[in-house]
Amino acid sequence: MESDLRRTWAETDLDALGYNYDRLRERIGKAKFLGVVKADAYGHGAIRVAKLLQERGADYLAVSSADEAVELRLNGIKMPVLILGHTPREQVKTLIDYDITQGVTCRAKAVEYSEEAVKAGGTLKIHIKVDTGMSRLGYLCDGDMFETGVEGICEGCSMPGLEAEGIFTHFALSDEEGEEAKRYTEHQFKVFTDVCNAVEERLGRKFKLKHCANTGAVAKYPETWLDMVRPGLLLYGYGEYAKQLGLKPVMSLKTVVSTIKTYPAGTAISYGGIFKTEKRTRVGVLPIGYADGLFRALSNKFSVMTADGPAKQLGKICMDMCMVDLTDKMQTDVGSEIEIFGKNAPIETLAEIAGTIPYELTCAVSKRVPRIYIKDGRVIEKELLLRG
C-alpha cells in the first residue's frame, strides 16, 4: 500500500546498519554472527535488515516465531534462520520444508518435534536452549538440576528426526553494571560451558554452534563469544555500549508540523489541562500520537527536535497528535520536519524519560507509520504495513 509519507514516518538507515555490522564483525574476530531480526527487526523492517545482513555475509538470523521465519524465506532470505520462541507441533513440517532451525527448550518440546519430524519424513535442525539463570525458557541445569538437565539434553539430541546443530543460553545481567551482575554473568557462563562439555562428552560429538553472547556480552565479555554471537541492541546502534563502540543509530522517527496556532496566557492545552500557557504561546500540532507509538506516558515530559533546536511537547499526548511549543522557533512552520528520535534526538533520552529501553520504543512504532529505507544515502524503498 502506498503512502505520501508526509504525516509521520520512520526511516531505517541501512548505511548505518551496514556500518554497525562491519564494526561488530571486526570486533568478534573468528566468531560467527547471528543477526536478531525478530519483531520485524525491532520495528526496523525484518526483510530489509535480513537482506543487508545476508549480502554482508552474516552467518545466521534469529526470529521469534515460524511466521516470522517463513516471511523471510518467502522474501528471498536463504541464510540459516533460528526460531528462539515457541512453535506449535503442527508447524514442524513447515520448518523442515523451509529449512528453518528450531530452538528446543525442554523434553516435551523435543518429543513433539521428533514425532512430527518422523511423521513428515524429514529432519528438523535444532538448537538446544539451556536455562542458566534467565528463568524463562530452556533445560534447567543449574545446581541440583545439572545432572537431570544434562541427561535430558542428551536424550533430546538423540531423538529421531532431530539434528542437534547447536546449543545456547541467554544472559540476564550481562548489560548491567556492578560486581553482582558480573558474578551472575560469569556464573551463567560457567554453567553453560559445563553443560556443553558434559553433553558433548556423553554424546561423543561436538555441537557445531555454541552461542550465548548477547549485546552486553559482546561489549564486555569476550570470553563468552564462543562459536557465534547474538548482538541485538548493538547492531541497531542504541545504548551506552553502542556509543562506546562508535556505532550509529539506525532508526529515526519523524513527523511534520500540521497546524500552528497562537494562544494567550492561561490557555489549557490538550486533555485534562495538565499544561497551561504562562504567556502568549505559539503552539504547533504534530500528527503523531500514541496510536503511532509515541507513549502517552511521555506527555509534557520531553522535547522534539526542530531545525531551530529542541521544542517542548505540551500537555497530554493524544491518540493521533500532540502539541509542541514553537514560540521561539519562528523558522519552524507548517510542513516543517520534526524528529521525535534519531540522529539529532537520541532515543536513549526518550527511553529514560519513559522508564523503558530503546527497543520498546522502536517496537512500538505502529504499522500505520510508513517505513522508508535509505541506502547509499538515498531512499530505496517505501513500505506501509497497513493492508492495501
C-alpha positions in Angstrom: 0.0 0.0 0.0 1.4 3.4 -0.9 1.6 6.5 1.3 2.8 10.0 0.7 4.7 9.7 4.0 4.2 13.4 4.9 2.3 12.7 8.1 4.6 10.6 10.3 7.2 8.1 9.1 10.1 6.0 10.3 13.4 5.9 8.5 15.7 2.9 8.6 19.3 3.9 7.7 20.7 0.8 6.1 24.1 2.6 5.7 24.2 2.9 9.5 23.2 -0.7 9.9 25.9 -1.9 7.5 28.5 0.3 9.3 27.4 -1.3 12.7 27.6 -4.8 11.3 31.1 -4.2 9.8 32.4 -2.8 13.1 30.9 -5.6 15.2 32.3 -8.2 12.7 35.7 -6.7 13.2 35.3 -6.9 16.9 34.3 -10.5 17.2 37.1 -11.9 15.0 36.5 -15.5 14.1 33.2 -16.0 15.8 30.1 -16.3 13.6 27.5 -13.5 13.6 23.8 -14.0 14.3 21.6 -11.1 13.5 18.4 -10.8 15.6 15.5 -9.8 13.4 12.5 -10.8 15.5 9.6 -8.4 15.9 10.1 -7.1 12.4 13.8 -6.4 13.3 12.6 -4.5 16.4 10.5 -2.3 14.1 13.3 -1.6 11.6 12.0 -3.9 8.9 13.0 -7.5 9.1 13.1 -8.2 5.3 15.3 -5.2 4.5 17.6 -5.8 7.5 17.9 -9.5 6.7 18.7 -8.8 3.1 21.5 -6.4 4.1 22.9 -8.9 6.6 22.8 -11.7 4.0 24.6 -9.5 1.5 27.2 -8.6 4.1 27.9 -12.2 4.9 26.3 -12.7 8.3 26.0 -16.4 9.3 22.6 -16.7 11.0 19.4 -14.9 11.7 17.1 -15.2 14.7 13.3 -14.7 14.9 10.6 -15.4 17.5 8.1 -17.5 15.5 7.6 -19.7 12.5 5.5 -17.0 10.8 8.5 -14.6 11.1 10.9 -17.2 9.7 8.6 -18.1 6.7 8.2 -14.4 5.9 12.0 -14.2 5.4 12.1 -17.3 3.2 9.3 -16.0 1.0 11.2 -12.8 0.5 14.5 -14.3 -0.7 16.3 -14.9 2.5 18.3 -18.2 2.2 20.7 -18.0 5.1 20.1 -20.1 8.3 17.2 -18.9 10.5 16.8 -19.9 14.1 13.4 -19.6 15.9 14.0 -18.6 19.5 10.4 -18.9 20.7 7.6 -21.4 20.7 6.5 -23.3 17.6 3.3 -25.5 17.7 4.0 -29.1 16.7 1.6 -28.7 13.7 4.2 -26.4 12.1 7.2 -28.7 12.2 6.7 -29.9 8.6 6.7 -26.2 7.5 10.0 -25.7 9.3 11.5 -28.7 7.6 10.2 -27.7 4.2 11.7 -24.2 4.6 14.9 -25.4 6.2 14.3 -23.4 9.4 16.1 -24.2 12.7 14.1 -24.5 15.9 15.1 -23.8 19.5 14.2 -26.7 21.8 13.6 -25.8 25.4 12.5 -28.9 27.2 11.8 -32.6 26.9 8.2 -32.2 26.0 9.1 -30.0 23.0 11.8 -32.4 21.9 9.3 -35.3 21.9 6.7 -33.3 19.9 9.2 -32.1 17.4 10.7 -35.5 17.0 7.3 -37.2 16.5 6.3 -34.6 13.9 9.6 -34.7 12.0 9.4 -38.5 11.8 5.8 -38.2 10.6 6.9 -35.7 7.9 9.7 -38.0 6.8 12.3 -35.3 7.3 14.9 -33.9 9.7 14.4 -30.8 11.9 17.6 -28.9 12.7 17.5 -27.8 16.3 19.4 -25.7 18.8 19.1 -26.8 22.5 18.2 -23.9 24.9 19.8 -24.1 28.4 18.3 -22.1 31.2 21.4 -21.0 33.2 19.7 -18.2 35.2 17.3 -16.3 32.9 14.4 -18.3 34.4 12.4 -18.2 31.2 12.9 -21.0 28.6 15.4 -23.8 28.5 16.5 -27.1 30.1 17.1 -26.4 33.8 20.7 -27.2 34.5 21.9 -25.1 37.5 22.8 -26.5 40.9 21.0 -29.7 41.8 19.4 -29.9 38.4 22.7 -30.2 36.5 22.6 -34.0 36.1 19.0 -34.3 35.1 19.4 -31.3 32.7 22.4 -32.9 31.0 20.5 -36.2 30.7 17.5 -34.5 29.2 19.6 -32.6 26.7 21.4 -35.8 25.7 18.0 -37.5 25.2 16.7 -34.7 23.1 19.8 -34.6 20.9 19.4 -38.4 20.2 15.7 -38.4 19.3 14.8 -39.5 15.7 14.1 -36.8 13.2 16.1 -34.2 15.1 19.6 -32.8 14.2 21.1 -31.0 17.1 23.3 -28.4 15.4 23.7 -26.0 18.3 23.3 -25.2 21.9 22.7 -21.8 23.5 21.7 -19.8 26.6 20.8 -16.2 27.3 22.4 -13.9 29.9 20.1 -12.0 32.2 22.5 -9.3 33.6 25.4 -9.0 31.0 24.3 -5.5 30.1 24.1 -4.4 33.8 26.9 -2.7 35.7 28.4 -3.7 39.0 30.1 -6.7 40.6 26.9 -8.6 41.3 25.9 -8.5 37.6 29.4 -9.5 36.7 29.4 -12.5 39.0 26.0 -13.6 37.8 27.0 -13.5 34.2 30.2 -15.4 34.9 28.2 -18.0 36.8 25.8 -18.4 33.9 28.7 -18.8 31.5 30.3 -21.4 33.7 27.1 -23.4 34.0 26.6 -23.2 30.2 30.2 -24.3 29.4 30.0 -27.1 32.0 26.7 -28.3 30.4 28.2 -28.2 26.9 31.3 -30.1 28.0 29.2 -32.8 29.8 26.8 -33.3 26.9 29.5 -33.4 24.3 31.4 -36.0 26.3 28.4 -38.2 26.8 27.3 -38.0 23.2 30.8 -38.4 21.8 30.3 -35.5 19.4 30.7 -31.7 19.4 28.0 -29.1 18.7 28.7 -27.1 15.6 27.5 -23.9 17.2 27.7 -22.9 20.9 26.4 -19.4 21.5 25.4 -17.2 24.4 26.8 -13.7 23.9 24.1 -11.0 23.6 24.7 -7.3 23.4 26.2 -6.9 26.9 28.4 -9.9 26.4 29.6 -8.8 23.0 30.6 -5.4 24.6 32.1 -6.7 27.9 32.7 -10.4 28.0 34.9 -11.6 25.0 35.4 -15.0 26.7 31.7 -15.7 26.1 31.8 -15.3 22.3 32.5 -19.0 21.6 31.3 -20.1 18.1 28.7 -17.3 17.5 27.4 -14.1 19.0 23.9 -12.6 19.0 24.2 -8.7 19.4 20.8 -7.1 19.4 20.8 -3.5 20.7 24.3 -3.1 19.5 23.5 -4.0 15.9 20.9 -1.2 15.7 23.2 1.3 17.4 21.4 2.0 20.7 22.5 2.2 24.3 25.7 3.1 26.1 27.7 0.3 24.7 26.9 1.3 21.2 28.2 4.8 21.9 31.4 3.4 23.5 32.0 1.3 20.3 31.2 4.2 18.0 28.1 2.6 16.4 25.3 4.6 14.7 21.5 4.7 15.5 19.6 3.1 12.6 16.0 4.3 13.1 14.7 7.8 13.0 11.0 8.6 13.8 9.8 11.8 12.1 6.7 13.9 11.6 5.8 17.3 10.4 4.0 20.4 11.8 0.4 20.2 10.5 -1.0 23.3 12.2 0.2 26.3 14.2 -2.0 28.4 16.5 -1.1 31.2 18.9 -2.8 31.2 22.4 -2.9 33.8 25.2 -1.6 33.1 28.6 -3.7 30.8 30.7 -4.8 28.5 27.9 -5.1 24.8 28.7 -3.5 22.6 26.1 -4.9 19.1 25.4 -6.9 16.6 27.6 -7.1 17.3 31.3 -5.5 20.7 31.1 -2.3 19.5 32.7 -0.4 22.2 30.9 -1.5 25.9 30.7 0.4 28.6 28.8 2.2 31.1 31.0 2.5 33.7 28.2 1.4 34.2 24.6 2.4 30.9 23.1 2.9 29.7 19.5 1.7 26.1 19.5 2.4 23.5 16.8 0.2 20.5 16.3 2.1 17.3 15.2 0.3 14.4 13.5 1.8 11.8 15.8 0.3 10.2 18.9 0.1 7.1 21.0 -1.5 5.2 18.1 1.7 5.7 16.2 3.8 4.5 19.1 4.5 7.8 21.0 3.8 6.7 24.5 1.2 8.7 26.4 3.5 8.4 29.5 5.8 10.8 27.8 3.2 13.6 28.0 4.6 17.0 28.9 8.0 15.5 29.7 10.1 15.6 26.5 11.2 17.7 23.6 11.2 17.1 19.9 13.9 18.3 17.6 13.2 21.0 15.0 15.7 22.7 12.6 15.7 25.5 15.2 16.6 23.3 18.1 14.5 21.4 20.7 10.8 22.2 21.2 9.0 21.1 24.4 6.0 18.9 24.0 2.9 20.4 25.7 0.1 18.7 27.5 -1.2 15.1 27.1 -0.3 13.1 24.0 -3.5 12.3 22.1 -4.2 9.2 20.0 -3.3 10.8 16.7 -1.4 14.0 17.6 0.4 16.1 20.1 1.3 19.7 20.7 4.7 21.4 20.9 5.9 24.9 21.9 7.2 26.8 18.9 7.2 30.3 20.4 10.9 30.9 19.9 11.1 28.6 16.8 10.0 31.1 14.2 11.8 29.3 11.3 9.7 26.2 12.1 6.4 26.5 10.2 3.6 24.3 8.8 5.2 21.5 6.9 8.5 21.7 8.7 10.1 18.3 9.5 10.3 17.3 13.2 12.4 14.5 14.6 10.9 12.5 17.5 14.0 10.4 17.9 17.0 9.7 15.7 20.4 11.2 14.9 19.6 14.6 16.5 17.3 13.4 19.3 18.8 10.3 21.0 16.3 7.5 21.6 18.0 6.8 24.8 16.8 10.1 26.2 13.2 9.3 25.3 13.5 5.8 26.8 14.9 7.1 30.1 12.0 9.6 30.4 9.5 6.8 29.6 11.2 4.4 32.1 11.9 1.8 29.4 14.5 0.7 26.9 15.1 1.8 23.3 13.8 -1.5 21.9 10.3 -0.9 23.3 10.2 2.5 21.6 11.3 1.1 18.2 9.0 -1.9 18.5 6.1 0.4 19.5 6.2 2.3 16.2 2.9 1.1 14.8 2.0 -0.4 11.4 0.3 2.7 10.3 3.6 4.6 10.3 5.2 4.2 6.9 8.8 3.0 6.8 11.3 4.3 4.4 14.7 2.6 3.8 17.9 4.6 3.0 20.9 3.0 1.3 23.9 4.8 -0.2 22.4 8.0 1.0 19.2 7.7 -0.9 15.7 6.3 -0.5 15.5 2.8 -2.0 12.1 1.7 -0.7 8.9 2.9 0.9 6.7 0.5 2.8 3.3 0.8 4.5 2.3 -2.2 6.7 -1.4 -1.4 6.6 -3.3 -3.7 4.4 -3.9 -2.2 1.0 
